[in-house]
């Protein structure tokens, strides 16, 4: 570990010491917060140890993490005790210093994960980054006393999540289970089937491919009001929007995927005297899999967006889009963010599931080969 | 790796008809004609029930099918307007009305386009900066990349109205909030494409730069950036279409003031289906033109860099 690499830790120590000297706002100083000052000093001490006598990478990573967690408590405690605002340079200096420390911990962890190939460490890096963002959000909204109408703190959103569990669950069922999933399945299936049907006609393909590409780039969410007009307020209209949004990406990708086999592979099948159907099932469909999964993944986010936007144009009194638009009207922003959190988690889980399936079914693809 | 499924026979040697069949013009025209045909037929079937009701109320019996079809294609507020009705509406709102008037579609398209372009510029810049950081700092790659992917599972289009309302409460109104939404949608394809593009140089090329003792900056500007440009333009085309979508959705909650989104919303409030369809076609043309514009810039830039057409 060269000296240059510890730049972040030195920044942490320097800023941390400066922070110690500055006032905390609200007329209080560090001397009034004994435990916080002690924890801060502890983190500074660990950092100093890491700079002066760098231990082995495993120990250093662990210590950097411990220092980060210990130091992270300090601004939270200080804000809880009434510090904050623009007249608290000491606090914000400490938060800035904490940023350097967290960065260093992430860097350590990334190096550790890279060197040992540890899966846990590789997962911990983005987790730590996400936690840091949430933490920053919390500290800033609370420290500057930002009105919850503008941006609620994560703790308030968490509170709303727990408080309104039932409503959120009902909205989730209405939007995700009733609208997104049927629409997604129908749209993807329709795109796939049409692609297979036109496979025998290069003429139709040459016509459909550019048209499909064009339509994929169009603002299809715009049909939402029309669909609501046609299919009524319940889930059918949302599913219809989702079908239209997911159809074209699937069509285009499947057509491209079916064309992905090379001559040599198809010639081989011909020498086996394989029929059209056999070639399709044993060569061309497997070769199209990466393309199909690509479409499935693109569609997973499109579907959720389509359903939620369609709910703005009229719903029964349920659904995520309905919840977002009404709670905005009632200025109950933490509930809006709670709904967004549910949507984000559902979307990520959906995407993650598809990514897992993709890995399972297209393990042979070059993009999944072990990186050396 | 073009294959049998999409053959491109030698067109130059054949006659005009053969060239049309072999190229993609005729297939596209066929598909377009089929779409228009299906549209007309669908217009009859979707509008017929409403018409029959009105005939009954008016006490008109024995309406012939021909009359029904003619009426279905000429309704005031149809369930599905016929293509020529939309075309007339487009002609009226685009060419007949002064472009500065609030009743002109050109005016609304310009409002949407300006915020889409602002957002596109911000998003593309952010995307490139993120990609450069990710390529050069491993910690960023490890920590940021998963969150960039997760960021797109947040249905930003769905929360766009809230962002507009909240920003309006802080005093930020006009183009900028809509541009933020466009930027949020735009940066993702640019980041992903640029990370791929900036890492596309082969190890042997990077090694050559090292033997020249090139600095990181020199490697970036002489090797990585030029080899990333094709990826950049591919992403920019996706991004500019997304920017238009973002701007349109951003206009929905502003109370139908101006823009294509406002036209959609106003049309859906007052049941003006022809206006909705005209706005939709307008949006499609807008997105198509922006993509074509980026394509043009791409061709000029790549030719300037010595790429073969």
HADDOCK unambig.tbl for C-alpha pairs under 7 A between the chains (distance, minus, plus):
assign (segid A and resid 106 and name CA) (segid B and resid 139 and name CA) 6.58 0.50 0.50
assign (segid A and resid 107 and name CA) (segid B and resid 139 and name CA) 5.15 0.50 0.50
assign (segid A and resid 110 and name CA) (segid B and resid 139 and name CA) 5.84 0.50 0.50
assign (segid A and resid 110 and name CA) (segid B and resid 142 and name CA) 6.60 0.50 0.50
assign (segid A and resid 125 and name CA) (segid B and resid 142 and name CA) 6.38 0.50 0.50
assign (segid A and resid 125 and name CA) (segid B and resid 143 and name CA) 5.23 0.50 0.50
assign (segid A and resid 126 and name CA) (segid B and resid 142 and name CA) 6.45 0.50 0.50
assign (segid A and resid 126 and name CA) (segid B and resid 143 and name CA) 4.10 0.50 0.50
assign (segid A and resid 126 and name CA) (segid B and resid 144 and name CA) 6.54 0.50 0.50
assign (segid A and resid 126 and name CA) (segid B and resid 146 and name CA) 6.52 0.50 0.50
assign (segid A and resid 129 and name CA) (segid B and resid 143 and name CA) 5.72 0.50 0.50
assign (segid A and resid 150 and name CA) (segid B and resid 166 and name CA) 5.77 0.50 0.50
assign (segid A and resid 202 and name CA) (segid B and resid 5 and name CA) 6.05 0.50 0.50
assign (segid A and resid 202 and name CA) (segid B and resid 6 and name CA) 5.93 0.50 0.50
assign (segid A and resid 203 and name CA) (segid B and resid 27 and name CA) 5.86 0.50 0.50
assign (segid A and resid 204 and name CA) (segid B and resid 27 and name CA) 6.12 0.50 0.50
assign (segid A and resid 206 and name CA) (segid B and resid 6 and name CA) 6.89 0.50 0.50
assign (segid A and resid 206 and name CA) (segid B and resid 24 and name CA) 5.64 0.50 0.50
assign (segid A and resid 206 and name CA) (segid B and resid 27 and name CA) 5.94 0.50 0.50
assign (segid A and resid 207 and name CA) (segid B and resid 24 and name CA) 6.26 0.50 0.50
assign (segid A and resid 207 and name CA) (segid B and resid 27 and name CA) 4.07 0.50 0.50
assign (segid A and resid 207 and name CA) (segid B and resid 28 and name CA) 4.01 0.50 0.50
assign (segid A and resid 207 and name CA) (segid B and resid 31 and name CA) 5.89 0.50 0.50
assign (segid A and resid 208 and name CA) (segid B and resid 28 and name CA) 6.87 0.50 0.50
assign (segid A and resid 208 and name CA) (segid B and resid 31 and name CA) 6.75 0.50 0.50
assign (segid A and resid 211 and name CA) (segid B and resid 28 and name CA) 6.94 0.50 0.50
assign (segid A and resid 217 and name CA) (segid B and resid 241 and name CA) 5.73 0.50 0.50
assign (segid A and resid 218 and name CA) (segid B and resid 241 and name CA) 6.86 0.50 0.50
assign (segid A and resid 218 and name CA) (segid B and resid 284 and name CA) 5.46 0.50 0.50
assign (segid A and resid 218 and name CA) (segid B and resid 287 and name CA) 6.31 0.50 0.50
assign (segid A and resid 219 and name CA) (segid B and resid 245 and name CA) 5.00 0.50 0.50
assign (segid A and resid 219 and name CA) (segid B and resid 283 and name CA) 6.96 0.50 0.50
assign (segid A and resid 219 and name CA) (segid B and resid 284 and name CA) 6.82 0.50 0.50
assign (segid A and resid 222 and name CA) (segid B and resid 280 and name CA) 6.45 0.50 0.50
assign (segid A and resid 225 and name CA) (segid B and resid 268 and name CA) 6.04 0.50 0.50
assign (segid A and resid 259 and name CA) (segid B and resid 3 and name CA) 6.13 0.50 0.50
assign (segid A and resid 259 and name CA) (segid B and resid 5 and name CA) 5.53 0.50 0.50
assign (segid A and resid 262 and name CA) (segid B and resid 3 and name CA) 6.36 0.50 0.50
assign (segid A and resid 263 and name CA) (segid B and resid 3 and name CA) 6.76 0.50 0.50
assign (segid A and resid 301 and name CA) (segid B and resid 153 and name CA) 5.64 0.50 0.50
assign (segid A and resid 304 and name CA) (segid B and resid 155 and name CA) 6.80 0.50 0.50
assign (segid A and resid 305 and name CA) (segid B and resid 155 and name CA) 5.18 0.50 0.50
assign (segid A and resid 305 and name CA) (segid B and resid 157 and name CA) 6.34 0.50 0.50
assign (segid A and resid 305 and name CA) (segid B and resid 158 and name CA) 6.02 0.50 0.50
assign (segid A and resid 308 and name CA) (segid B and resid 158 and name CA) 5.71 0.50 0.50
assign (segid A and resid 309 and name CA) (segid B and resid 158 and name CA) 5.31 0.50 0.50
assign (segid A and resid 321 and name CA) (segid B and resid 158 and name CA) 6.79 0.50 0.50
assign (segid A and resid 328 and name CA) (segid B and resid 162 and name CA) 6.33 0.50 0.50
assign (segid A and resid 340 and name CA) (segid B and resid 154 and name CA) 7.00 0.50 0.50
assign (segid A and resid 343 and name CA) (segid B and resid 154 and name CA) 6.54 0.50 0.50
assign (segid A and resid 344 and name CA) (segid B and resid 153 and name CA) 5.52 0.50 0.50
assign (segid A and resid 344 and name CA) (segid B and resid 154 and name CA) 4.47 0.50 0.50
assign (segid A and resid 347 and name CA) (segid B and resid 153 and name CA) 5.04 0.50 0.50
assign (segid A and resid 347 and name CA) (segid B and resid 154 and name CA) 6.94 0.50 0.50
assign (segid A and resid 348 and name CA) (segid B and resid 150 and name CA) 6.17 0.50 0.50
assign (segid A and resid 348 and name CA) (segid B and resid 153 and name CA) 5.64 0.50 0.50
